Amino acid sequence: MFAYPNIKPDVFNPREVYEAKLLIAHFLNRIDRPCTPDQLLDIATGDGIIDYFLYCETISQMLNSGMLQEREIEGEVYYELTEDGKQGADDFKRIIPKSVRDRFFDSGLRVFSQQKNERLTKVEISKGDLGWNVDCTLTDSGVRLMRLNMLADSEDLADYMKYSMIEDPSTLYSTVIDPLLGGEENTECDERSLDVSICDFGTDCEVACDFIKDEKKLMSLSLFAPDHEQAELIGRAMSKGLDDIYKSVFELLTK
């Protein structure tokens, strides 16, 4: 068991190595999964919970003392608690206030969620004749869901759109697909139907359409459907107009 002298019950953000040890050990024990060094660094210091230099010293001591160990999984190094580290985490967790423990845990969930979103969301920015094109592709477990290209009139706006796309891809996808599958009529669009293309790839179908305003292509949208029947349903909804969807997506990405 690890002994930590002079620990005060009113500790908030860690100021000493032994305080940081307790917090990190408690988090790893509670999350019950190994973390890469980069993940743990981001979790501990990204929200200002532990000072960077204090964190580095803490990790070094935890590794040297046997509280923490490195384990290689599929070629990547991870940190995980040893049995001694787990015992210390359980014995001393109440010394760190619950609010701080919860804040650290929430920071971990945000980091894991963000990294998952980045794996599911590929976003590229390119300069075009009319502005910056922000091209986003969403996948889930290897299945293509959507490709969305938005026009931004500045590089700063394009960067912000990219950040928003990665931050919450689920809401972005719902903003597009829900009104199309809901079959809501768009009464504000032009009477003419938009040109919609459907390509059947065997494993899925791609439904694609452009949103053009004042001779400027503001958005290109491709949705992937599991079969031709659903693709036809999405295509008919798209052809009625994308005004409302464009407005909703633009507001979501720029709020």
N, C-alpha and C positions, 0 to 999 in steps of 0.2 A: 504494500500500500504506500502511496505517496503522501508525505506530510508537508503541509504548506503553513509555515508560521506567520503569525500576525495578519491573518486574513480578516478583513473587516466586513461585517454584514451589509454595509451600505455602499459596497463597490458598484459603480455604474459601468462606464466604459473601462476596460482593463487599462491599468497604468503600469503594472508590473508583470514580469514573465509568468509568475505562478497564477495570476488571475487570467491571463490569456490562455494558459494551458487548460485551465478548468473549462473555459468557454468553448475552446476548440474541441476538447475531448467530449464534452457534453453534446455538441452538435454532431460530431461524427458518430457517436453512439446512438443518438436519436434518429439520424437520417438513415442509419443502417445500410450504407452503401459506400464503396470507396470513392474518393475524389482525386482528380488529377491535381498536381501542384498548382497549375494555373487556375483551376476552378476554386480551390480552397483560398488562394490568394485573393481572387476577385470577391468571394463571399465575405472574407474577413475584413478586407480593407476598402472594398468598393463603396460601402455605405458609411465609411468613417468609424466603424466600430472599433477596430484595432489599428493603431499606428503601423505603418509599413515596416519600420525598423524594429519595432517591438515584435511584430509578427515574424520576421525573419529569425530573430533571436529565439523566439518561442519554438518555432518548428525545428530549428537546429538542436535545441535542448531536448525536445520530445523524441527526436530520432536517436540522439545519443543515449538517452536514459531508457529507451525501450518502451516508451508509451506509444510511439508511432513507428510504423514500418512501411517500407516501400514494397509494392507488389506489381509485377509486370503482367498486364492482361492484353493479349493480342498485340504485343509490341509497344504498348503504351504504359508508362509508369503511373501508379496510383498510390495515394496515401490511404492507410487503414489503421485503425486502432489495434493494438495488441490486447491480450487479456488483461494485462496490468493497466493499460490505458482505459479499458472499459470499466474496471473496478474503481479507478480514480474518478472517472466521470460520474459514476453512480453515487459514490460516497460523498462527493463534494458539490454536487450540482446545486443544492439549495443555497450555497454561499453566494452564487451569482444570482441577482434578482431575476425573477421570471420575465419581466419586461425585456431585459437584455437578452436572455436566452431565446425568447420568442422573436425578437428583432433579428438575431443572428440566423435563426431557423428560416424566417421569412426571406432574408437575403439569399439564403441557399436555394430556396424554392424558385426565386426570381431568376437566379443564374442558371439553374437547370432548365427552367422553362424557356429562357431566352436562347440557350444553346440548342434546345430542341427545335425552336422556331427557325433558327438559322439553318438547321439541317433540312427543314422542310421547305424553306423559302430561299429561292435564288433570285437575287436582284442585281441588275446591271444598269449602269447609266452611260449613255452615249450622247454626243453632241450632234444635233441635226440642223437642217436649214432653218427650221422655225423655232428651235429651242432645244431643250434637253429631253431625251426620251428615257423614261424610267420603265424598264422591262422586268416584270416579275413573273416567276413561274412557281406555282404551288404544287407540292406533291404530298402524299400521305402513305407511308409504308410502301413506297415505290410506285404508287398509283398516281398518275397525273390528274390534277383537279382543274387547274385554271392557268391560263397565261393572260396577263394584263399588261398593256403598254399605255402609260400616261404621258402626256406632253406637259412639261414644266417650262415656264418662261424665264427661269433663272437657275443657275447651278445650285444655289443655296436651297431653293424650293425642291429641286430634284433630290438633293441629299436628305432633306426632311421627309420627303415622300418615301424614300428608300428605308429610312429608319422606321417610319410608321408601318410600312408593309411587313418588316421583319418583327416588329414589336407585337403585333396582334394579327397573324394571318387568318385565324379562325373567324374573327369578326369581319375582316375584309372579304373572305369568301362568302360568308352569310349575307353580307350587304349586296353582293351581286346575285347569288343564286336564289335567295328566298323570294324576291319579287317575281323572278322568272318562273319558278315552279309554282308560285302562288296563283299565277294566271291573272294578275291584276291588269286591268286595262290602263293604258297610258293615253289620257285624253288630250295631253298638251303637245304630243308629237305631230309631225306633218302627216297628212292623209296618206301619202305614198308610203309603201312598205320599204324598209331598209333591206339591202342585199345581204343575205345570210348564206354562208356556205357550210355544207356538212360533208365531212370526209370520214369514211368508214375504214378503220385500220384493222378490222377483224377482232382485236381484243377490246377496242373502245372506239368511240366516235368523237370527232372534234367539230364543234359548232363555233363558227367564227363570224364576227361582224365588226365593222368600223363605225365609230361615232364621229361625224363630221359636222362642224358648225362654221358658217361663214367661210366655206372652202378651206377650213383648217381641220386636219385630223387630230382631234383632242384625245381620243382613246381607241385602242384596238382591244377587242375582247375575244378570247377563245376559251370555251368550256368543254370539258371532256365528259362524255356520258358513257355508261356501261353498255348501252345497246342503241340501236337505231330508233326505237320507239321513243325513248327518253330524249334522244337528240332532236327528233322532230318536234317534240313538245317544247324544248328549250328554244329551238329555232323559230317556231311560230311566235313565241313570246318576245324574242329578240326583234323580230321583224316589225313589231308594233312601235318600236322606238326605244332608245336608250337614254333619253333625256334625264329621267328621274334617277336611273342607276348612276349615270355619270355624276350628277349633282351629289348624290349620297356618297359615292366613292371619293370624290374630290374633297368634300367636307370632312370625311373620316381621315383622310391622309394629311390634311392641312390644319386640323383643329389644334 
